[in-house]
Amino acid sequence: MKFEKEINRRKTFAIISHPDAGKTTLTEKLLLFGGAIQTAGAVKSNKIKKHATSDFMEIERQRGISVATSVMTFEYEGFLINLLDTPGHKDFAEDTYRTLTAVDSVILVIDSVNGVEDQTRRLMEVCRMRDTPVIVFVNKMDRDGKNRFDLLEEVENELQLSLHPMTWPINSGKDFKGVYNLDNKSLRLFAASTKGEDEEDTVAIEDLNDAVLDAKVGDRDANQLREDVELIDGVYGELNKADYLSGKVAPVFFGSAVNNFGVQEMLDTFIKIAPVPRSRETTKRTLSVGEDKFSGFIFKIHANLDPKHRDRIAFLRVCSGKFERNKYFHHVRLDKDVRFSNPYSFLARSKEVVEDAFPGDVVGLFDTGNFKIGDTLTEGEDFYFTGIPTFSPEIFKELVNKDPMKTKQLEKGISQLTDEGVAQLFTQFGGNKKIIGCVGDLQFEVIQYRLLHEYSAACEFRTLPFYKACWLTSNDQKKLEDFLRFKQQNSAADKDGNPVYLAQSEWFLNTEISNNPDIQFHFTNEVQ
Ligand code: GDP
């Protein structure tokens, strides 16, 4: 393999969590270990505190073109780690789903007090679709959380994920005494500190019956730990790495991100077991990560909301070969050759022009409107990467033009914004009603604001009674056409012209599914 050395030192991942579980805090600690930042507090939360457009806009303006926080690259123990940021707000969950198509593994943060929450469930669904390897970090052990066995059971049942404890906590809340590392059999004593982990707080324990354990944590907790560990060892044994890599089993760590406790154990294991970039499926063939020729795809497009710099950055994930500055690559959808004189990388959190990039890397490309989510660049071959689906929106509204003189601007604006992936656009059959689908209400406000400020187009939204979009296929074209005609009010075409059924409720959807056995209803636009 030509680029074997480069490929084998890269780990590209994302941290996912329900808001407030501790994603930002954990990110910061990892960057501290990686030496990418020097002080705590350097990572700004991308959280939208109030449910307000102004808040979102302000964050976006401050972030400028937002590259520095979109991908954070750091080195640790000889590995090059790309941490892809995901938005904290649930209204932008689609952005997170797309980012998950560009990573090789994830770390899932769970709040030990709240357990599995809404966003956790949805994000894990996306991971399951792709069999993404997951490491779980149970955070906030310094708070009175749920019983640890109950919590693991809850996670296993609710997320349909088998867990494998790697460390085991001694109590929680104010009695939290530390974690026992089941793998290297050492005890790390808890000290509330933000500085980092202290070697002196680690005690190697060859034999759990050693009196040193009682001396460190007291008889009662020592005995409890002995019991717990016996039980866990009996149930779990050693971690099967292949099961982790295929997404079947998730190793679990306990800790407290804000105290930088239990984080290093996780990072050290991550380095050992997390996958390096792997081969990927395309519409034509399996693409081996080790191929000499370059290929990659766009998973995110970010517009700059600063009116003085109205440019966009398209984020490219390299999948094979070597990306090079100023070299011509083939833009498959547009069937033209393009090159980039200022591609960016994100080493040490500052934006830098890169000369080259390898599988697993993410490069920021200046875009003047050439890219859509899912676009592929190659050295000439025509294919697209599969597994980059669009998910059904959850809120649907009709786009109403408020200024007939600005129809062109509105159409251009909505077309570009939907290319960026801000929302999905559907056109109703038999009419020309434009239907915008989003995951959250905040996105509608963002669209309205951006249409007005960037395209001088005024619009309104009219709420529609739909709850889900299903993509339709059938071997019987006539039956499909008939269905679309009969259900005109509920039928639309997505941006690429694919037929979509807009269901009012689960009941309607189930009725149509059972009444139309010749038509397949798909919940993503990717038809397997
Ligand atoms: P995010 O929304 O997932 O990015 O969560 P943040 O990292 O912003 O954390 C949310 C809140 O939880 C902040 O106030 C953190 O200081 C706090 N927090 C994070 N980790 C811990 C922890 O281990 N223990 C406690 N008690 N609080 C924590």
Boltz pocket constraint, residues with backbone or C-beta under 6 A from the ligand:
constraints:
  - pocket:
      binder: B
      contacts: [[A, 17], [A, 18], [A, 19], [A, 20], [A, 21], [A, 22], [A, 23], [A, 24], [A, 25], [A, 26], [A, 45], [A, 47], [A, 88], [A, 139], [A, 140], [A, 141], [A, 142], [A, 143], [A, 255], [A, 256], [A, 257], [A, 258], [A, 259]]
      max_distance: 6.0
